[in-house]
């Protein structure tokens, strides 16, 4: 049960990471861009983090002892869910009105 909540919390944090800072994967400073990462860079980072979280989920499932085969439908649904989890970060970065 704790591994389920671990994956959910990890997915929420990973989905919002590209939008909450100007570093790649919250670690690598991007010096080429003057002040803001472009949207394509954030989208690529989001896709890579989706695969990282999915890999961690597979490892936890394998350690639980019951690894199940998944079809393309599973990955399509989890990718859409990951994008939904990224919505608060997207709103914070691009849709929020800045007063001042």
Protein Blocks (a to p, Z undefined) as FASTA:
>chain_A
ZZmmmmmmmmmmmmmmmmmpcbehhlaccfkbmkbccfklmmmmmmmmmmmmmmmmmmmm
mmnopacdddfklmmmmmmmmmmmmmmmmmmmmmpcceZZ
